[in-house]
Amino acid sequence: MDLTLSPSEEGFRDEVATWLRENNPGPEPEGSLDEVMSFRREWQLKLHAAGWAGISWPKEYGGRGATMIEQAIFVGEAAAQEAPSPANVLGLAMGGPVVIAHGTEAQKERYLEPILTGEEIWCQGFSEPESGSDLASLKTRAVKDGDEWVVTGQKVWTTFAQYAKWCMLVARTDPDAPKHQGLTYFLMDMEQDGVEAKPLVQITGEGEFNEVFINEARVPDENVVGGVGNGWTVAITTLMNERAGLAFGAIAGIHNNLTRLAALASEVREEGGTSAAEDAYFRQKIAQLFIEAETMRLNAYRGLTKTMESGIPGPEGSLGKWQWADINQGLTELALEIEGAWAALGRGSDGAIANGAWQYNFLRSRANSIEGGTTDILKNIIAERVLGLPRMR
């Protein structure tokens, strides 16, 4: 793949950069998650009004019809300028693309516009207490009752479920079929009786993830996506879009924090007056992280090339997610190692992340190797579906 941007792509990048500089609302509020989500909703409305929400969606469905390279440019530039996330990030990155790929025309007409505006937030009902990495073993049941399905079960790690109107729900509709074949993909209304979301407090003190308890919830037949029994295929489309959409924004975010890490290393000094940046050990550790970030960037372009050839995200996206988790965890660990004893006090300095943010980032990064697919499972996907290695069992 030619990594040089064409003149039109350079023009697009300049347009994106200029608009973001003029409209970026700045850091998210430091208040409650409710305040953060309200802030993100306002930001998404502004993105949508300017045509930047769902930019790679076809124009007939409210998108900009941007190319995949333009999508990568936008995501990377937004992360580089540290623009906030939109409120409906799961709807934009996964829900909309899945409805466009597998939904009926009636579903596209009903769901896509409220996703773009952020009017209706979406969440992802996949993982269960005993079915995380082995998703196809899930036990949530959906039983046909006339022109509706009655759903009973439990989901966990459901991001922003407490704010969601719709859930991308995978449930078992044929208990006698092989586990990958007896699943169906539903759009479940979260605001009905029989659905309860309970936030799970994380090590950071936040509650973005949830348990979702489903007790005879009703889903109309018209909310089946991709056909009864085809849930596994639709679910894979969802997961591939999730992982493919991560790479370029994650790379820009890592580079921002690597710059801060280098500034921190230059500023922190031992008793003798020597900075961490002058220490060979820390220099090598920081250099290694820069090398790994560049490797991730090039692999992201390789994955993008594959997606452009096939038209759909492939298993290569799993590599970027795995690399991001390793790099981000290593970066935050190194920051606290550089701060040394000061790390326990939430040390800050000019040019570095201050006010305990390194400590927050370290704690939050613990989830990176679990969320969006565990690192162990991603390694299996890469080994079997990218490298063509034989299955262990």
Phi and psi in degrees as a GROMACS rama.xvg file:
@    title "Ramachandran Plot"
@    xaxis  label "Phi"
@    yaxis  label "Psi"
@TYPE xy
-77.6485  115.433  ASP-2
-85.5468  0.663519  LEU-3
-81.49  128.45  THR-4
-71.6  141.039  LEU-5
-72.6392  165.102  SER-6
-55.1632  -39.1308  PRO-7
-69.0334  -35.612  SER-8
-70.0585  -36.1531  GLU-9
-64.0294  -40.0657  GLU-10
-63.8136  -39.9451  GLY-11
-63.7076  -44.1469  PHE-12
-60.073  -42.7619  ARG-13
-65.1101  -38.9015  ASP-14
-62.6294  -45.5886  GLU-15
-61.7375  -47.9497  VAL-16
-61.5444  -42.5082  ALA-17
-64.9343  -45.8512  THR-18
-62.5891  -41.8382  TRP-19
-65.431  -40.7298  LEU-20
-61.5836  -34.0088  ARG-21
-85.5316  -19.1637  GLU-22
-123.895  -10.4437  ASN-23
-58.5367  120.572  ASN-24
-77.7922  -4.3689  PRO-25
91.6312  -167.972  GLY-26
-61.5545  151.529  PRO-27
-68.9827  153.934  GLU-28
-63.4445  152.198  PRO-29
-92.5872  18.8279  GLU-30
-88.0806  -144.784  GLY-31
-75.0028  167.326  SER-32
-63.6136  -31.8006  LEU-33
-59.6429  -43.9228  ASP-34
-65.8977  -39.3719  GLU-35
-62.8769  -45.1647  VAL-36
-65.75  -36.6434  MET-37
-63.3436  -42.6944  SER-38
-60.3929  -43.8818  PHE-39
-68.6783  -34.4317  ARG-40
-62.4331  -43.9104  ARG-41
-62.4069  -40.4578  GLU-42
-65.5303  -41.1036  TRP-43
-65.6226  -37.5705  GLN-44
-59.8664  -39.6041  LEU-45
-67.4607  -41.935  LYS-46
-58.8676  -45.6767  LEU-47
-65.0155  -42.5047  HIS-48
-61.4536  -30.6391  ALA-49
-93.5922  1.15734  ALA-50
82.7546  21.5437  GLY-51
-104.503  0.510496  TRP-52
-92.2198  127.783  ALA-53
61.1365  45.1289  GLY-54
-65.7392  -24.4073  ILE-55
-89.0219  -3.82048  SER-56
-67.9522  150.1  TRP-57
-58.4573  148.115  PRO-58
-60.4421  -33.4873  LYS-59
-68.3102  -14.2888  GLU-60
-109.564  18.0261  TYR-61
95.2862  -0.0349682  GLY-62
-87.6519  -171.795  GLY-63
-98.0488  -11.4404  ARG-64
69.3375  26.6325  GLY-65
-70.7317  153.827  ALA-66
-73.9017  167.869  THR-67
-64.7431  -33.8227  MET-68
-66.7259  -41.4889  ILE-69
-64.1172  -38.1256  GLU-70
-60.0686  -45.1479  GLN-71
-63.2078  -38.925  ALA-72
-62.3544  -45.4342  ILE-73
-64.0647  -48.0029  PHE-74
-61.0589  -43.5951  VAL-75
-65.5239  -41.4225  GLY-76
-68.8153  -39.6933  GLU-77
-62.6773  -41.0773  ALA-78
-69.3811  -39.0034  ALA-79
-61.9489  -37.8065  ALA-80
-88.0369  4.90118  GLN-81
54.5232  43.4112  GLU-82
-69.4635  148.791  ALA-83
-67.4805  161.363  PRO-84
-74.2887  148.795  SER-85
-69.7101  159.111  PRO-86
-65.403  -37.8765  ALA-87
-102.572  50.628  ASN-88
-62.2289  -36.7896  VAL-89
-71.5584  -35.4299  LEU-90
-65.6375  -43.127  GLY-91
-69.2435  -43.0896  LEU-92
-82.8842  -29.8352  ALA-93
-125.962  -52.0619  MET-94
-58.9521  -51.6742  GLY-95
-60.4706  -51.8816  GLY-96
-57.0823  -34.7763  PRO-97
-69.7378  -43.5468  VAL-98
-63.3639  -40.1071  VAL-99
-63.6789  -39.8049  ILE-100
-78.4885  -37.4788  ALA-101
-122.224  -11.8837  HIS-102
-80.4792  162.84  GLY-103
-78.6751  167.806  THR-104
-62.8513  -36.0927  GLU-105
-64.656  -39.4372  ALA-106
-66.8331  -39.8965  GLN-107
-62.9221  -41.8314  LYS-108
-66.707  -36.2544  GLU-109
-77.1026  -41.6325  ARG-110
-102.266  -27.2744  TYR-111
-69.9459  -44.3018  LEU-112
-62.1687  -46.4058  GLU-113
-64.5498  -22.6847  PRO-114
-68.157  -45.8834  ILE-115
-63.4227  -40.8278  LEU-116
-79.084  -18.8271  THR-117
82.8726  7.64509  GLY-118
-63.4447  -36.6184  GLU-119
-122.139  114.103  GLU-120
-81.7371  144.456  ILE-121
-114.48  149.395  TRP-122
-131.578  173.529  CYS-123
-120.888  110.705  GLN-124
-98.3967  76.0351  GLY-125
-109.995  -68.4454  PHE-126
-63.3669  147.46  SER-127
-130.508  165.582  GLU-128
-53.1912  -34.5788  PRO-129
-116.501  15.1071  GLU-130
-142.705  76.5628  SER-131
-102.415  -80.3263  GLY-132
-64.9705  -36.3603  SER-133
-93.9652  73.1518  ASP-134
-59.7672  -36.5397  LEU-135
-67.2741  -10.1767  ALA-136
-87.4992  8.38831  SER-137
-57.7909  152.457  LEU-138
-114.498  -7.788  LYS-139
-57.5382  128.227  THR-140
-106.716  145.178  ARG-141
-128.602  120.801  ALA-142
-115.224  131.83  VAL-143
-70.0228  133.404  LYS-144
-139.564  92.0618  ASP-145
67.9719  -123.903  GLY-146
-100.226  22.6616  ASP-147
-131.898  167.11  GLU-148
-118.601  136.014  TRP-149
-102.112  119.405  VAL-150
-110.715  133.044  VAL-151
-138.928  133.229  THR-152
161.103  -164.008  GLY-153
-143.039  139.537  GLN-154
-120.491  159.563  LYS-155
-145.333  159.524  VAL-156
61.7213  35.7374  TRP-157
-89.3478  103.447  THR-158
-65.5688  128.03  THR-159
57.5233  28.0046  PHE-160
-60.2548  -30.2317  ALA-161
-68.9159  -13.9048  GLN-162
-109.635  -5.45188  TYR-163
-82.4095  143.051  ALA-164
-91.0704  -38.9562  LYS-165
-124.261  144.76  TRP-166
-119.96  128.433  CYS-167
-78.4474  94.4687  MET-168
-105.835  130.049  LEU-169
-108.395  125.213  VAL-170
-135.837  158.669  ALA-171
-86.1891  121.894  ARG-172
-110.447  -12.9847  THR-173
-135.641  93.9923  ASP-174
-67.4061  -15.4191  PRO-175
-91.8299  -11.7632  ASP-176
-82.9055  157.189  ALA-177
-52.6524  147.678  PRO-178
-58.3919  -31.3353  LYS-179
-78.416  -16.1242  HIS-180
-103.411  -10.2718  GLN-181
-99.883  22.5856  GLY-182
-109.064  149.527  LEU-183
-134.303  146.038  THR-184
-102.617  121.666  TYR-185
-119.412  158.271  PHE-186
-107.994  107.342  LEU-187
-103.906  132.154  MET-188
-71.5834  118.568  ASP-189
-79.3422  -12.817  MET-190
-96.5492  22.2887  GLU-191
-105.355  160.936  GLN-192
-61.9387  144.098  ASP-193
97.9665  -4.24699  GLY-194
-124.146  123.782  VAL-195
-132.793  126.51  GLU-196
-105.651  128.713  ALA-197
-121.815  113.718  LYS-198
-60.4152  142.879  PRO-199
-102.663  121.576  LEU-200
-76.1901  123.562  VAL-201
-86.7394  176.856  GLN-202
-64.4638  -21.0816  ILE-203
-81.6399  -9.44978  THR-204
92.3015  -4.21581  GLY-205
-89.9563  169.036  GLU-206
-133.674  53.6524  GLY-207
-76.8478  -26.3407  GLU-208
-93.3011  156.312  PHE-209
-141.82  155.676  ASN-210
-90.8708  140.452  GLU-211
-123.428  120.818  VAL-212
-104.263  126.263  PHE-213
-119.52  116.881  ILE-214
-125.999  95.9652  ASN-215
54.5153  44.4736  GLU-216
-72.2622  152.897  ALA-217
-108.47  133.289  ARG-218
-129.396  119.476  VAL-219
-66.154  151.721  PRO-220
-56.6688  -30.4277  ASP-221
-69.4374  -9.51244  GLU-222
-97.4087  10.3395  ASN-223
-77.2382  132.867  VAL-224
-110.191  124.283  VAL-225
84.3916  0.603401  GLY-226
96.4941  148.276  GLY-227
-63.5712  133.319  VAL-228
86.1116  -3.84542  GLY-229
-104.912  19.9226  ASN-230
-62.1989  -33.3152  GLY-231
-65.0854  -43.0147  TRP-232
-61.6257  -43.6814  THR-233
-68.3999  -37.9301  VAL-234
-62.9292  -40.5187  ALA-235
-62.8067  -39.9118  ILE-236
-58.3349  -42.7393  THR-237
-59.6925  -48.7255  THR-238
-67.9212  -37.3026  LEU-239
-66.6915  -37.9628  MET-240
-65.867  -38.421  ASN-241
-60.6542  -48.999  GLU-242
-75.1927  -35.8749  ARG-243
-67.6446  -32.141  ALA-244
-77.3449  -9.14103  GLY-245
-79.8037  -37.5768  LEU-246
-57.2682  -56.9641  ALA-247
-70.8133  -35.8729  PHE-248
-67.0331  -40.1618  GLY-249
-64.1341  -39.2701  ALA-250
-62.1811  -46.4653  ILE-251
-63.0398  -40.8778  ALA-252
-62.6407  -40.8096  GLY-253
-63.6616  -42.7855  ILE-254
-63.3245  -39.2718  HIS-255
-59.075  -45.278  ASN-256
-74.6484  -28.6429  ASN-257
-65.2616  -38.5051  LEU-258
-61.5917  -43.2132  THR-259
-65.5725  -37.3885  ARG-260
-63.8437  -43.0099  LEU-261
-62.811  -39.006  ALA-262
-64.3207  -40.2939  ALA-263
-62.3623  -43.5718  LEU-264
-63.69  -34.0038  ALA-265
-73.3206  -27.9305  SER-266
-89.8287  -34.615  GLU-267
-75.7055  127.047  VAL-268
-126.001  144.705  ARG-269
-78.6799  178.358  GLU-270
-60.1678  -32.1288  GLU-271
-79.3541  -2.49581  GLY-272
94.9791  -0.939752  GLY-273
-83.542  132.456  THR-274
-81.6995  159.77  SER-275
-61.688  -31.2092  ALA-276
-66.1316  -20.535  ALA-277
-89.9663  -4.19514  GLU-278
-88.3433  125.181  ASP-279
-58.2474  -37.7047  ALA-280
-60.1756  -50.424  TYR-281
-69.3182  -37.3325  PHE-282
-58.8174  -44.3958  ARG-283
-67.1823  -39.0352  GLN-284
-64.1906  -43.1692  LYS-285
-66.8317  -42.3275  ILE-286
-60.8848  -39.9838  ALA-287
-62.4446  -39.6515  GLN-288
-64.7514  -40.1697  LEU-289
-62.0302  -40.825  PHE-290
-63.1645  -44.8764  ILE-291
-65.0167  -36.8056  GLU-292
-65.6887  -39.0144  ALA-293
-68.2281  -37.3801  GLU-294
-61.5557  -42.3731  THR-295
-61.9362  -41.4722  MET-296
-61.4534  -45.4123  ARG-297
-68.288  -38.0192  LEU-298
-65.5949  -33.2187  ASN-299
-63.716  -39.7385  ALA-300
-67.7626  -35.0843  TYR-301
-63.9255  -43.3381  ARG-302
-63.9941  -37.891  GLY-303
-63.7558  -38.3874  LEU-304
-60.8798  -44.3491  THR-305
-61.6224  -42.0414  LYS-306
-64.9125  -39.2656  THR-307
-65.4296  -32.0608  MET-308
-72.9424  -40.112  GLU-309
-94.44  -24.5302  SER-310
89.4306  -7.98355  GLY-311
-135.711  149.812  ILE-312
-62.7629  140.976  PRO-313
-113.171  -172.544  GLY-314
-66.8604  -14.0895  PRO-315
-60.2585  -25.5064  GLU-316
-61.4687  -23.4919  GLY-317
-65.5628  -29.8622  SER-318
-66.7523  -43.3818  LEU-319
-63.2806  -38.8988  GLY-320
-66.6637  -42.3357  LYS-321
-62.1612  -48.3239  TRP-322
-61.6615  -43.3374  GLN-323
-58.1887  -45.8582  TRP-324
-60.1643  -46.0856  ALA-325
-64.8085  -45.3703  ASP-326
-67.0693  -45.5913  ILE-327
-65.6053  -39.3105  ASN-328
-66.4171  -42.5121  GLN-329
-64.2062  -37.7848  GLY-330
-64.7377  -47.2319  LEU-331
-69.8295  -34.4336  THR-332
-63.6741  -41.5817  GLU-333
-66.6234  -36.7453  LEU-334
-59.4439  -44.5749  ALA-335
-69.6321  -32.3345  LEU-336
-66.5916  -38.8923  GLU-337
-66.2246  -42.0321  ILE-338
-65.7737  -27.301  GLU-339
64.8393  -134.84  GLY-340
-62.9291  -25.5196  ALA-341
-66.7252  -20.0178  TRP-342
-58.5598  -33.4708  ALA-343
-68.1091  -17.1611  ALA-344
-99.6805  1.49614  LEU-345
68.1443  46.5503  GLY-346
-59.9468  140.863  ARG-347
-132.343  163.725  GLY-348
-158.82  162.312  SER-349
-61.2483  137.011  ASP-350
81.3437  -1.46008  GLY-351
-126.59  166.518  ALA-352
-64.7784  128.315  ILE-353
-115.419  177.139  ALA-354
59.0115  38.143  ASN-355
79.0225  10.7778  GLY-356
-69.3266  -31.1841  ALA-357
-62.673  -39.3579  TRP-358
-65.1314  -42.5805  GLN-359
-61.4454  -47.7708  TYR-360
-61.4005  -37.0307  ASN-361
-62.3292  -47.7217  PHE-362
-64.2747  -44.5795  LEU-363
-66.1538  -31.2209  ARG-364
-67.9939  -16.0577  SER-365
-59.0674  -28.8971  ARG-366
-79.3986  -14.6909  ALA-367
-59.4494  -34.8004  ASN-368
-86.1353  6.17076  SER-369
-116.659  -51.173  ILE-370
-65.7087  146.389  GLU-371
69.6514  18.8957  GLY-372
109.755  122.198  GLY-373
-66.5457  151.851  THR-374
-59.1026  -38.6632  THR-375
-61.4264  -42.6989  ASP-376
-68.0239  -39.5006  ILE-377
-62.3736  -37.3558  LEU-378
-62.7586  -40.2451  LYS-379
-62.9389  -43.1061  ASN-380
-60.5839  -45.7566  ILE-381
-64.5448  -43.4618  ILE-382
-62.045  -45.4589  ALA-383
-85.247  -41.7612  GLU-384
-99.6267  -18.1445  ARG-385
-104.185  -49.5861  VAL-386
-87.7842  -15.0875  LEU-387
73.071  23.9688  GLY-388
-75.8186  153.888  LEU-389
-69.4461  151.963  PRO-390
-70.0541  146.923  ARG-391
-70.5714  -30.4094  MET-392
